[in-house]
């Protein structure tokens, strides 16, 4: 059974994922082709389509990209505000200061 909150979450994810994918890729200094190669995605055009919201990646591709980009899967999908590239950088800086 699908609940209205599931539908709302899915719609939010579809709206958030393209922007966060591009943001995390840029924060890592990767081109679309570089991300495609690192994540084992066959074509950089696929990354472009995902970043434009034309298509959605499979769950296994999402998990791989989250790992390559150093972000949480929940952040990438828009389910949390924590775990993004800025958080990762802040945590790394904080560790060096301690």
HUTAVEN-V901275 format. One line per field, one symbol per residue. psi: psi as a letter, one per 20 degrees, with the letter a starting at -180 (. if undefined). A space follows every 10 residues. Layout:
BEGIN
psi = ???
END
This chain:
BEGIN
psi = ppqhhggggg ggghhhgggh ggghghhikq rghgggghik phqhhggghg hijgrqqqgh hggghgghik rqhgghijiq iqjahhgggg ggghhhh.
END
